[in-house]
Amino acid sequence: MHGSQLNLKEWDARLEAVDAELNALKPPEDAHGLVDTSKVDTQLLDEATQIESDSSQKPTSDEQKMAIVQKSSRGCSHIRSHQ
């Protein structure tokens, strides 16, 4: 199946099978009215999503981030040595 060229008959058969699968995924012709777009609140779509945080944690400093990265890279060193 892999690694060789298909003859025209095999290629055409596979193309027809893929086309049939793709056509099966298409909605029916009369499905264009199934969604009522008049009830969509466009204001909700335009507003930015914001999450309010109740956390009293301070943002991580650059030094803290570097320490985390260094600690995690030391913890992964055993993985490299076993490969």
C-alpha positions in Angstrom: 0.0 0.0 0.0 2.7 2.4 0.9 6.0 3.0 -0.9 4.9 2.3 -4.4 3.0 4.1 -7.1 -0.7 3.4 -7.7 -1.9 2.5 -11.1 -4.7 4.6 -12.5 -7.5 2.1 -11.6 -6.4 1.9 -7.9 -5.9 5.7 -7.7 -9.3 6.3 -9.2 -11.0 3.8 -6.8 -9.4 5.5 -3.8 -10.4 8.9 -5.0 -14.0 7.9 -5.4 -14.0 6.4 -1.9 -12.6 9.6 -0.4 -15.1 11.7 -2.4 -18.0 9.5 -1.1 -16.8 10.0 2.5 -16.5 13.7 2.0 -20.0 13.9 0.5 -21.4 12.0 3.4 -20.2 14.7 5.7 -21.9 17.5 3.8 -25.2 18.8 5.3 -28.4 18.2 3.3 -29.4 20.8 0.8 -32.4 21.8 2.8 -30.4 22.3 6.0 -29.7 26.0 5.3 -32.5 27.1 7.5 -31.8 25.0 10.6 -29.9 27.8 12.4 -31.8 30.9 13.4 -29.2 33.7 13.2 -31.7 36.4 14.2 -31.4 35.3 17.8 -27.6 35.7 18.0 -26.6 38.4 20.5 -23.8 40.1 18.6 -22.9 42.2 21.5 -21.8 39.1 23.4 -19.7 38.1 20.4 -17.9 41.5 20.4 -17.1 41.7 24.1 -13.8 40.5 25.3 -13.8 37.5 27.6 -12.3 38.4 31.0 -11.8 36.3 34.0 -11.9 37.9 37.4 -9.3 36.4 39.7 -9.9 36.0 43.5 -6.3 35.0 43.9 -4.2 37.1 46.3 -1.0 35.7 44.8 1.5 38.1 43.5 2.7 37.8 39.9 5.8 35.6 39.5 9.0 37.6 39.2 11.5 37.0 36.4 14.0 35.5 39.0 11.3 33.1 40.2 10.5 32.0 36.7 14.2 31.4 35.9 14.5 29.3 39.1 11.5 27.2 38.1 12.9 26.6 34.6 16.3 25.7 36.0 14.8 23.3 38.6 12.6 21.6 36.0 15.5 21.2 33.6 17.6 19.6 36.4 14.7 17.2 37.0 14.6 16.2 33.4 18.3 15.4 33.2 17.7 11.8 34.1 15.5 11.4 31.1 18.2 12.4 28.7 20.7 10.1 30.4 18.5 7.0 29.8 17.9 7.6 26.1 
